[in-house]
Amino acid sequence: MTEEKKRPKSYDWYTISGEAIKGWGFAVIVLVLVAAGYLGYRFVEGMVLEREVATLIQEAQDLLQTVKEAGGVDSYREEYDQAIEHLEKAKAARARGELKEAYRNGERSRTLLTSILSALRLRGPEGEAMFVAVEGEVEFRRGERGPWQKARSRVSLNAGDYVKTSAGGSAEVMTVDGTLYTVRPDTVILVGRARPAPGVTRQQAINLEFGWVNLGTGQSGSRVSTPGAEARLREETSALISYSEEEDVGRFATYEGSMVVASADGTSREVGALEQVVQSQGTLSKAETLPMSPVLMAPDDDFEIFLDAAAELVLTWAPVAGAESYALQVAPSRFFVRNVIDVHDRKETTAKVGLQGQGTFVWRVAAVDANGVQSPWSELRRFRVTNAVGAQTSGPGPAAGK
């Protein structure tokens, strides 16, 4: 995020520059407004998007066949059915000429099928977990004494392996029980050994050494331990778990579903949807209610805006009951590790974004109550900033892990 040199400091104005796209380098923006060139650009853009949609649908269809042949899909029946539904929607939208809608659904189908395939393969001897996507500086280590290695998608992890993210790094890790972890910046986790659990073949254990993770369980639950407590998450649960090594404080927040948290002193707490408990020096607090997530109002997802037509974009969301302020993040990728806007004290439910460069961005909002308790983040929405002529046609949204 950069502030315009001649603009006085204001809490309702933010600026997005082209520096955010490639290493924050200096971007030279040349604006040309030529009607014929504009029409030509739109024609070329449509052709490029049509090819991307066709490729995306074909990739999803190929993955669907691979998943069928892999066997064991009944363990992920809900995700499998959703993937088929999104694939059919993508085909129908393409037939209607609604290419952005086709791209969105094709991308969702491909992501679901890739996750299912990763989980199915992890049931074999390959390992206990696997990197699904990596952003920024992420490393892993085999056991206690192995060298740190650069993490890459599709690399398997075994029991006893460590994963470490830097301040600008994040990774998605799929464990053998079907749980998808988003390992946030400045975090270290230790992969435990999967164990049999009632009603499921294997249930994975992860030790959070420090930092924070978002996770979502599938058809079975999962377990996450910190130095002061252990969380047992039930199936189809979305949660955030964090631990500060310096303060010896852990946070266990459930967004959907439920979990049971047990501390070192023997205290146990049931944490339901939109609740959290805090562990401090081995003792758990009572469950407290989280605020509701804000609903994003405008602009619509995949909104496109031209630099020569507007110098600013207004982001709007609905107010949340009991919210004292709002957190707002805008970033070039869904991992939110290189944020161009990152504020946590907005009082209004709108924000002006100054536009200075091309790129695709994602944004989200969370509510914060009077006690400083933050809600789950809202859904993600994308917007694209481009020139009318000579713009990059990279598709309607950023690719996973970029």
C-alpha positions as CSV (number, residue, x, y, z in Angstrom):
1,M,0.0,0.0,0.0
2,T,1.3,3.4,-0.9
3,E,-0.1,6.8,-0.1
4,E,-0.3,9.6,-2.7
5,K,2.3,12.2,-2.0
6,K,0.0,15.2,-2.2
7,R,-3.0,13.6,-0.5
8,P,-3.4,14.3,3.3
9,K,-3.7,11.3,5.5
10,S,-7.2,9.9,5.6
11,Y,-8.8,6.8,7.1
12,D,-11.2,6.3,4.2
13,W,-8.7,6.4,1.3
14,Y,-6.2,3.7,0.3
15,T,-4.1,3.4,-2.8
16,I,-3.3,0.4,-4.8
17,S,-0.3,0.6,-7.1
18,G,1.2,-1.6,-9.8
19,E,4.1,-2.2,-7.5
20,A,2.1,-4.8,-5.7
21,I,2.1,-7.1,-8.7
22,K,5.8,-7.8,-9.3
23,G,8.0,-7.3,-6.3
24,W,6.7,-3.8,-5.7
25,G,8.8,-2.6,-8.6
26,F,8.2,0.7,-10.3
27,A,5.5,0.5,-12.9
28,V,5.1,3.0,-15.8
29,I,1.5,3.3,-16.8
30,V,0.8,4.6,-20.3
31,L,-2.9,5.4,-20.8
32,V,-4.2,5.3,-24.4
33,L,-7.8,5.9,-25.2
34,V,-8.5,4.8,-28.8
35,A,-11.9,3.5,-29.7
36,A,-10.7,1.0,-32.3
37,G,-7.9,-0.2,-30.0
38,Y,-10.4,-0.7,-27.2
39,L,-12.7,-2.8,-29.3
40,G,-9.8,-4.8,-30.6
41,Y,-8.6,-5.5,-27.0
42,R,-12.1,-6.7,-26.0
43,F,-12.2,-9.0,-28.9
44,V,-8.8,-10.5,-28.2
45,E,-9.6,-10.7,-24.5
46,G,-12.7,-12.7,-25.3
47,M,-10.7,-15.1,-27.5
48,V,-8.1,-15.6,-24.8
49,L,-10.8,-16.2,-22.1
50,E,-12.6,-18.7,-24.3
51,R,-9.4,-20.7,-24.7
52,E,-8.7,-20.6,-21.0
53,V,-12.3,-21.7,-20.2
54,A,-12.0,-24.6,-22.7
55,T,-8.7,-25.7,-21.2
56,L,-10.1,-25.4,-17.6
57,I,-13.1,-27.6,-18.4
58,Q,-11.0,-30.2,-20.1
59,E,-8.6,-30.3,-17.1
60,A,-11.6,-30.8,-14.8
61,Q,-13.0,-33.6,-17.0
62,D,-9.6,-35.3,-17.0
63,L,-9.3,-35.0,-13.2
64,L,-12.8,-36.4,-12.9
65,Q,-11.9,-39.5,-14.8
66,T,-8.6,-39.9,-12.8
67,V,-10.5,-39.6,-9.5
68,K,-13.0,-42.3,-10.6
69,E,-10.2,-44.6,-11.5
70,A,-8.4,-44.0,-8.2
71,G,-11.3,-45.5,-6.2
72,G,-12.4,-44.6,-2.7
73,V,-14.3,-41.6,-3.7
74,D,-17.2,-42.4,-1.4
75,S,-15.2,-40.9,1.5
76,Y,-15.4,-37.6,-0.3
77,R,-18.9,-37.9,-1.8
78,E,-20.0,-34.4,-0.9
79,E,-17.0,-32.7,-2.4
80,Y,-17.1,-35.1,-5.4
81,D,-20.8,-34.2,-6.1
82,Q,-20.0,-30.5,-5.8
83,A,-17.1,-30.8,-8.3
84,I,-19.5,-32.4,-10.8
85,E,-22.1,-29.7,-10.2
86,H,-19.6,-26.9,-10.8
87,L,-18.3,-28.6,-13.9
88,E,-21.8,-28.9,-15.4
89,K,-22.4,-25.2,-14.5
90,A,-19.2,-24.3,-16.3
91,K,-20.2,-26.1,-19.4
92,A,-23.7,-24.5,-19.4
93,A,-22.3,-21.0,-18.8
94,R,-19.8,-21.5,-21.7
95,A,-22.6,-22.5,-24.0
96,R,-24.5,-19.3,-23.1
97,G,-21.4,-17.2,-23.7
98,E,-21.0,-16.3,-20.0
99,L,-17.3,-16.9,-19.9
100,K,-16.5,-15.4,-16.6
101,E,-19.2,-17.5,-14.9
102,A,-17.8,-20.6,-16.8
103,Y,-14.3,-19.8,-15.6
104,R,-15.4,-19.5,-11.9
105,N,-17.2,-22.8,-11.9
106,G,-14.5,-24.6,-13.9
107,E,-11.9,-23.4,-11.4
108,R,-13.9,-24.5,-8.4
109,S,-14.5,-27.9,-10.0
110,R,-10.8,-28.4,-10.7
111,T,-9.8,-27.3,-7.2
112,L,-12.2,-29.7,-5.5
113,L,-11.1,-32.6,-7.7
114,T,-7.4,-31.9,-7.2
115,S,-7.9,-31.9,-3.4
116,I,-9.9,-35.2,-3.5
117,L,-7.1,-36.8,-5.7
118,S,-4.4,-35.6,-3.3
119,A,-6.3,-37.0,-0.3
120,L,-6.9,-40.4,-2.0
121,R,-3.2,-40.7,-2.9
122,L,-2.2,-39.9,0.7
123,R,-4.0,-43.1,1.8
124,G,-1.2,-45.1,0.3
125,P,2.5,-45.3,1.4
126,E,3.3,-41.9,0.0
127,G,3.0,-40.0,3.3
128,E,0.8,-38.5,6.0
129,A,0.3,-35.1,4.2
130,M,1.0,-33.3,1.0
131,F,1.6,-29.7,-0.1
132,V,-1.3,-28.6,-2.3
133,A,-0.2,-25.0,-3.0
134,V,2.7,-22.8,-1.8
135,E,3.1,-19.0,-1.8
136,G,6.3,-17.1,-0.9
137,E,9.0,-18.6,1.3
138,V,8.0,-22.0,2.7
139,E,10.3,-24.8,3.8
140,F,10.1,-28.3,5.2
141,R,12.4,-30.6,7.0
142,R,12.6,-34.4,7.2
143,G,12.7,-35.2,11.0
144,E,14.7,-33.3,13.7
145,R,18.0,-33.1,11.9
146,G,17.3,-33.0,8.2
147,P,18.2,-29.9,6.1
148,W,15.5,-27.4,5.4
149,Q,14.2,-27.7,1.8
150,K,12.1,-25.5,-0.4
151,A,8.5,-26.6,-0.4
152,R,6.7,-27.3,-3.7
153,S,3.2,-28.4,-4.6
154,R,2.7,-32.2,-4.6
155,V,5.6,-32.9,-2.2
156,S,4.6,-35.5,0.4
157,L,5.2,-35.1,4.1
158,N,5.7,-37.9,6.6
159,A,5.2,-38.2,10.3
160,G,7.9,-36.2,12.1
161,D,8.4,-33.7,9.2
162,Y,8.3,-30.0,9.9
163,V,6.8,-27.2,7.8
164,K,8.0,-23.6,8.3
165,T,6.7,-20.4,6.7
166,S,8.4,-17.0,6.6
167,A,6.7,-13.6,7.2
168,G,5.8,-13.6,3.5
169,G,5.0,-17.2,3.1
170,S,1.9,-19.4,3.3
171,A,1.0,-23.0,2.2
172,E,-2.0,-25.3,1.8
173,V,-1.4,-28.8,3.2
174,M,-3.8,-31.7,2.8
175,T,-3.5,-34.4,5.4
176,V,-4.4,-38.1,5.1
177,D,-7.8,-37.6,6.8
178,G,-8.9,-35.1,4.2
179,T,-8.3,-32.0,6.3
180,L,-7.0,-28.9,4.4
181,Y,-4.7,-26.7,6.4
182,T,-3.7,-23.2,5.4
183,V,-0.4,-22.6,7.2
184,R,-0.2,-18.8,7.7
185,P,3.0,-16.6,7.9
186,D,5.6,-17.1,10.7
187,T,4.3,-20.6,11.6
188,V,5.9,-23.9,12.3
189,I,3.9,-27.2,12.3
190,L,5.0,-30.8,13.0
191,V,3.2,-33.6,11.1
192,G,2.1,-36.3,13.5
193,R,1.2,-39.9,12.7
194,A,-2.3,-40.8,11.6
195,R,-4.3,-43.0,14.0
196,P,-7.4,-45.0,13.7
197,A,-10.5,-43.2,15.0
198,P,-14.1,-44.3,15.5
199,G,-16.0,-44.5,12.2
200,V,-13.0,-43.5,10.0
201,T,-9.9,-45.3,8.7
202,R,-7.3,-42.8,9.8
203,Q,-7.3,-39.4,11.6
204,Q,-4.4,-37.1,11.4
205,A,-2.6,-35.3,14.2
206,I,-0.8,-32.0,13.7
207,N,1.4,-30.2,16.3
208,L,1.3,-26.4,16.0
209,E,4.7,-25.3,17.4
210,F,3.8,-21.6,17.0
211,G,2.0,-19.3,14.6
212,W,-1.5,-19.9,13.3
213,V,-3.4,-22.1,10.9
214,N,-6.8,-22.1,9.2
215,L,-8.3,-25.6,8.6
216,G,-11.3,-27.3,7.3
217,T,-12.0,-31.0,8.0
218,G,-13.8,-33.3,5.5
219,Q,-15.8,-36.4,6.2
220,S,-13.7,-37.3,9.3
221,G,-12.4,-35.1,12.1
222,S,-8.8,-34.1,12.9
223,R,-6.6,-33.2,15.8
224,V,-4.4,-30.2,16.4
225,S,-2.1,-29.9,19.4
226,T,-0.3,-26.8,20.8
227,P,2.2,-26.8,23.7
228,G,-0.7,-26.0,26.0
229,A,-3.8,-27.8,24.7
230,E,-5.3,-30.2,22.1
231,A,-8.2,-29.6,19.8
232,R,-10.3,-32.5,18.4
233,L,-12.2,-31.2,15.5
234,R,-15.3,-33.0,14.3
235,E,-16.1,-33.6,10.6
236,E,-17.0,-30.7,8.3
237,T,-15.6,-28.2,10.7
238,S,-13.9,-24.9,9.7
239,A,-11.6,-23.3,12.4
240,L,-8.7,-21.1,13.2
241,I,-6.0,-22.2,15.8
242,S,-3.1,-20.0,16.9
243,Y,-0.4,-20.2,19.5
244,S,2.0,-17.5,20.7
245,E,5.3,-19.0,22.0
246,E,6.3,-15.7,23.7
247,E,3.0,-15.2,25.6
248,D,2.1,-18.9,25.9
249,V,-1.4,-18.1,24.7
250,G,-3.5,-20.2,22.3
251,R,-6.7,-19.3,20.5
252,F,-9.2,-21.9,19.3
253,A,-12.0,-20.5,17.1
254,T,-14.7,-22.5,15.4
255,Y,-16.3,-20.9,12.3
256,E,-18.5,-23.9,11.3
257,G,-19.0,-27.2,12.9
258,S,-17.6,-27.9,16.4
259,M,-14.5,-29.0,18.3
260,V,-13.5,-30.0,21.8
261,V,-10.4,-28.3,23.4
262,A,-8.6,-29.9,26.3
263,S,-5.9,-28.1,28.2
264,A,-2.9,-29.3,30.2
265,D,-4.7,-28.8,33.5
266,G,-7.5,-31.2,32.5
267,T,-10.0,-28.5,31.6
268,S,-12.2,-29.3,28.6
269,R,-14.4,-27.0,26.5
270,E,-16.9,-27.6,23.8
271,V,-16.5,-24.9,21.1
272,G,-19.5,-24.6,18.8
273,A,-20.0,-22.6,15.6
274,L,-19.0,-18.9,15.9
275,E,-17.3,-19.5,19.3
276,Q,-13.8,-19.4,20.6
277,V,-11.8,-20.3,23.7
278,V,-8.4,-18.9,24.8
279,Q,-5.7,-20.9,26.5
280,S,-3.3,-19.1,28.7
281,Q,-0.6,-20.9,30.7
282,G,-2.5,-24.1,30.5
283,T,-5.9,-22.8,31.5
284,L,-8.9,-22.5,29.1
285,S,-11.3,-19.6,29.2
286,K,-15.0,-20.1,28.8
287,A,-16.4,-20.1,25.3
288,E,-17.2,-16.6,23.9
289,T,-19.3,-15.7,20.9
290,L,-17.6,-14.5,17.7
291,P,-19.2,-11.7,15.6
292,M,-20.9,-12.6,12.4
293,S,-18.9,-12.3,9.1
294,P,-19.7,-9.2,7.1
295,V,-21.6,-9.6,3.8
296,L,-19.8,-7.9,0.9
297,M,-22.0,-5.6,-1.1
298,A,-20.0,-4.0,-3.9
299,P,-18.4,-4.3,-6.3
300,D,-19.6,-7.7,-7.6
301,D,-17.1,-10.6,-7.8
302,D,-14.8,-10.4,-10.8
303,F,-15.5,-6.7,-11.2
304,E,-13.4,-5.1,-13.9
305,I,-12.4,-1.4,-13.9
306,F,-10.4,0.6,-16.4
307,L,-7.7,3.1,-15.3
308,D,-8.6,5.6,-17.9
309,A,-12.3,5.6,-16.8
310,A,-11.9,5.9,-13.0
311,A,-9.2,6.8,-10.5
312,E,-10.8,5.0,-7.5
313,L,-12.9,2.1,-6.5
314,V,-15.3,2.0,-3.6
315,L,-15.5,-1.2,-1.5
316,T,-18.7,-1.6,0.4
317,W,-20.0,-4.2,3.0
318,A,-23.1,-4.5,5.2
319,P,-22.8,-3.5,8.9
320,V,-22.5,-6.3,11.5
321,A,-24.5,-6.1,14.7
322,G,-22.2,-5.4,17.7
323,A,-19.2,-4.6,15.5
324,E,-17.0,-1.8,16.9
325,S,-14.7,-1.7,13.8
326,Y,-13.8,-3.7,10.7
327,A,-10.6,-5.3,9.3
328,L,-10.0,-4.9,5.6
329,Q,-7.4,-6.7,3.5
330,V,-6.6,-6.3,-0.2
331,A,-4.0,-8.5,-1.8
332,P,-2.8,-9.8,-5.2
333,S,-3.5,-13.5,-4.2
334,R,-5.9,-15.4,-2.0
335,F,-3.2,-16.2,0.5
336,F,-3.1,-12.6,1.7
337,V,0.6,-12.6,2.5
338,R,1.6,-9.5,0.4
339,N,-1.3,-7.3,1.3
340,V,-1.5,-3.9,-0.4
341,I,-4.1,-2.8,2.1
342,D,-4.2,-4.3,5.7
343,V,-6.1,-2.3,8.3
344,H,-8.0,-3.4,11.4
345,D,-9.6,-0.3,12.7
346,R,-12.1,0.9,10.1
347,K,-15.3,2.4,11.6
348,E,-17.1,2.9,8.3
349,T,-18.5,0.1,6.1
350,T,-16.9,1.6,2.9
351,A,-13.4,2.2,1.8
352,K,-12.0,4.1,-1.2
353,V,-9.2,2.5,-3.1
354,G,-7.0,4.7,-5.3
355,L,-6.0,2.9,-8.5
356,Q,-2.5,3.4,-10.0
357,G,-1.6,0.2,-11.8
358,Q,-2.9,-2.9,-13.5
359,G,-3.5,-6.2,-11.8
360,T,-6.0,-8.7,-10.3
361,F,-6.8,-8.3,-6.6
362,V,-8.8,-10.1,-3.9
363,W,-10.4,-8.5,-0.9
364,R,-12.2,-9.5,2.3
365,V,-13.5,-8.0,5.5
366,A,-13.9,-9.1,9.1
367,A,-15.9,-7.5,12.0
368,V,-14.3,-6.7,15.3
369,D,-16.3,-6.3,18.5
370,A,-15.7,-4.0,21.5
371,N,-13.5,-6.7,23.2
372,G,-11.3,-6.9,20.1
373,V,-12.7,-10.4,19.1
374,Q,-12.6,-10.8,15.3
375,S,-15.2,-12.6,13.2
376,P,-14.4,-15.1,10.5
377,W,-13.3,-13.4,7.3
378,S,-16.0,-12.7,4.7
379,E,-16.1,-14.5,1.4
380,L,-13.4,-13.4,-1.1
381,R,-14.2,-11.2,-4.0
382,R,-11.9,-10.3,-6.9
383,F,-11.6,-7.2,-9.0
384,R,-9.4,-6.5,-11.9
385,V,-7.7,-3.2,-12.8
386,T,-6.7,-2.8,-16.4
387,N,-5.9,-0.3,-19.2
388,A,-8.5,-0.1,-22.0
389,V,-5.7,-0.8,-24.5
390,G,-2.7,-3.1,-24.2
391,A,-3.9,-4.7,-21.0
392,Q,-2.7,-8.0,-19.9
393,T,-5.4,-10.7,-20.4
394,S,-4.4,-13.2,-17.6
395,G,-7.9,-14.5,-16.9
396,P,-10.7,-13.4,-14.5
397,G,-8.8,-14.2,-11.3
398,P,-5.4,-15.2,-9.9
399,A,-4.4,-18.8,-10.1
400,A,-4.0,-20.9,-6.9
401,G,-0.7,-20.5,-5.2
402,K,0.5,-17.4,-7.2
